[in-house]
Amino acid sequence: MYWSYILASLGCFALWLMAKKNKWGWIIGASIQILWIIFALVTQQYGFIISALVYAGFYINGYIKWSHTTEKITSNGS
């Protein structure tokens, strides 16, 4: 099954976007976690569900903090 390679590649792409300060990195990273949960259920590797939920939480929290920082910079004219 090539799912894990594809999902890992998408995760790396999301990290690359985040490094470029692109908001889609956070969104893609969080969205991929749904696919990791499906992967965990299909392959009966239930530990991935826990990690996917934790990663999703980090991505969502990071996006919220990042978007608030971006709004402050934009509103200050910097």
Helices and strands as residue ranges (DSSP letters): H 3-19, H 23-43, H 47-75
